[in-house]
Amino acid sequence: MSTQSILSLAILLAVAETLTGCAAVSRARAGADVAGPDSLRVRRDIEYLASDALEGRGTGTPGYDSAAMFAVRRYAALGLQPLFPDYLQRFQVRSPMLAHSSGVAAVQTQNIAAQLPGRDTKLRGQFIVIGAHIDHLGRSTAGALDPEAGNAIRNGADDNASGTAAVWELARLFRAHPARHPLIFVNFSGEELSLLGSEYFVQHPPIPLDSVVAMINFDMVGRMRHDSLIVRRPDGDRAAGARGQRECGHGPPCRRNWRRLRTIRSELVLREKHPRAALFHQLARGLSSSH
């Protein structure tokens, strides 16, 4: 990935400012080493996740398991609380895509999730989920843009090492500057096999789904083409615009959508000279009432 692409992840700061109410925040905790988004740290994380050593992080492979344990160590080092034993939500994946690509009917895998308390006790039971899938294609040709390459490694730098690194960077920033709401950071498995990890997460949630007021998912954020930003919202109603996500979590449509994250598909494309500002204003408009 180019340096310009890595630096574009400075939009993370806009998200952090939005969720913390854009108010002045306390100084970083001693030893937290936080002064703002760290593009070099993000780059190192992406380089590791997309390295040949992890062989594309295919679900159920040793490379994926290594990436998952790296995530566990990152959350533990930040002092985040595990949502599952050892941060791992273990489950079995069965998928026709998996059987077709590897000849294996089922594999064991895991989501990784951690939580961070908010600073406002009145919002203790109102969670914001910040997530990204950490798996990629591995050596599979299913869904690959280069099937002619056969057993080659699909490294998945943008899809989705970039989103995973974004979640980790936000976890680091929020550890130093807590949001008002409690936050859940989650890395999903099985996304490339038809969103199986996120589906399992919402079918076996560590908290009541009604207590989730918003979810921000990072997918392929390493390349911001033409200064274009895509914001997806769960209500699927473009006319809702100004209401955005502030109605989410309280009505049947949102409850239905939260049963499967795959329903989050409505998109709004913002074309701005400053993507960071566009993201800031969109999130502020959609989430202001719950923050």
Secondary structure as the mmCIF struct_conf table of DSSP 4:
data_model
#
loop_
_struct_conf.conf_type_id
_struct_conf.id
_struct_conf.beg_label_comp_id
_struct_conf.beg_label_asym_id
_struct_conf.beg_label_seq_id
_struct_conf.end_label_comp_id
_struct_conf.end_label_asym_id
_struct_conf.end_label_seq_id
HELX_RH_AL_P HELX_RH_AL_P1 THR A 3 LEU A 7
HELX_RH_3T_P HELX_RH_3T_P1 SER A 8 ALA A 10
HELX_RH_AL_P HELX_RH_AL_P2 ILE A 11 LEU A 19
TURN_TY1_P TURN_TY1_P1 THR A 20 CYS A 22
HELX_LH_PP_P HELX_LH_PP_P1 SER A 26 ARG A 29
TURN_TY1_P TURN_TY1_P2 ALA A 30 GLY A 31
BEND BEND1 ALA A 35 GLY A 36
HELX_RH_AL_P HELX_RH_AL_P3 SER A 39 LEU A 49
TURN_TY1_P TURN_TY1_P3 ALA A 50 ALA A 50
BEND BEND2 SER A 51 SER A 51
HELX_RH_3T_P HELX_RH_3T_P2 ASP A 52 LEU A 54
TURN_TY1_P TURN_TY1_P4 GLU A 55 GLY A 56
STRN STRN1 GLY A 58 GLY A 58
TURN_TY1_P TURN_TY1_P5 THR A 59 GLY A 60
BEND BEND3 THR A 61 THR A 61
HELX_RH_AL_P HELX_RH_AL_P4 PRO A 62 LEU A 78
TURN_TY1_P TURN_TY1_P6 GLY A 79 GLY A 79
HELX_LH_PP_P HELX_LH_PP_P2 LEU A 80 LEU A 80
STRN STRN2 GLN A 81 PRO A 82
BEND BEND4 LEU A 83 PHE A 84
HELX_RH_3T_P HELX_RH_3T_P3 PRO A 85 TYR A 87
STRN STRN3 LEU A 88 ARG A 94
HELX_RH_AL_P HELX_RH_AL_P5 PRO A 96 SER A 102
BEND BEND5 GLY A 103 GLY A 103
BEND BEND6 ALA A 105 ALA A 105
STRN STRN4 ALA A 106 LEU A 116
BEND BEND7 ARG A 119 ARG A 119
HELX_RH_3T_P HELX_RH_3T_P4 THR A 121 LEU A 123
TURN_TY1_P TURN_TY1_P7 ARG A 124 GLY A 125
STRN STRN5 PHE A 127 HIS A 133
STRN STRN6 HIS A 136 HIS A 136
STRN STRN7 GLY A 138 GLY A 138
TURN_TY1_P TURN_TY1_P8 ARG A 139 ARG A 139
TURN_TY1_P TURN_TY1_P9 ALA A 142 GLY A 143
BEND BEND8 LEU A 145 LEU A 145
HELX_RH_3T_P HELX_RH_3T_P5 PRO A 147 ALA A 149
TURN_TY1_P TURN_TY1_P10 GLY A 150 ASN A 151
STRN STRN8 ARG A 154 ARG A 154
HELX_RH_PI_P HELX_RH_PI_P1 ALA A 157 SER A 162
HELX_RH_AL_P HELX_RH_AL_P6 GLY A 163 ALA A 176
BEND BEND9 HIS A 177 HIS A 177
BEND BEND10 ARG A 180 HIS A 181
STRN STRN9 LEU A 183 PHE A 188
BEND BEND11 SER A 189 SER A 189
HELX_RH_3T_P HELX_RH_3T_P6 GLU A 191 LEU A 193
TURN_TY1_P TURN_TY1_P11 SER A 194 SER A 194
BEND BEND12 LEU A 195 LEU A 195
HELX_RH_AL_P HELX_RH_AL_P7 LEU A 196 GLN A 203
BEND BEND13 HIS A 204 HIS A 204
BEND BEND14 PRO A 206 ILE A 207
HELX_RH_3T_P HELX_RH_3T_P7 LEU A 209 SER A 211
STRN STRN10 VAL A 212 ASN A 217
BEND BEND15 MET A 220 MET A 220
BEND BEND16 GLY A 222 GLY A 222
HELX_RH_3T_P HELX_RH_3T_P8 ARG A 225 ASP A 227
STRN STRN11 SER A 228 ARG A 233
TURN_TY1_P TURN_TY1_P12 PRO A 234 ASP A 235
HELX_RH_3T_P HELX_RH_3T_P9 ARG A 238 ALA A 240
TURN_TY1_P TURN_TY1_P13 GLY A 241 ARG A 243
HELX_RH_3T_P HELX_RH_3T_P10 GLY A 244 GLU A 247
TURN_TY1_P TURN_TY1_P14 CYS A 248 GLY A 249
BEND BEND17 HIS A 250 GLY A 251
HELX_RH_AL_P HELX_RH_AL_P8 PRO A 252 ARG A 259
HELX_RH_3T_P HELX_RH_3T_P11 LEU A 261 THR A 263
STRN STRN12 SER A 266 ARG A 271
BEND BEND18 LYS A 273 LYS A 273
HELX_RH_AL_P HELX_RH_AL_P9 PRO A 275 LEU A 287
HELX_RH_3T_P HELX_RH_3T_P12 SER A 288 SER A 290
#
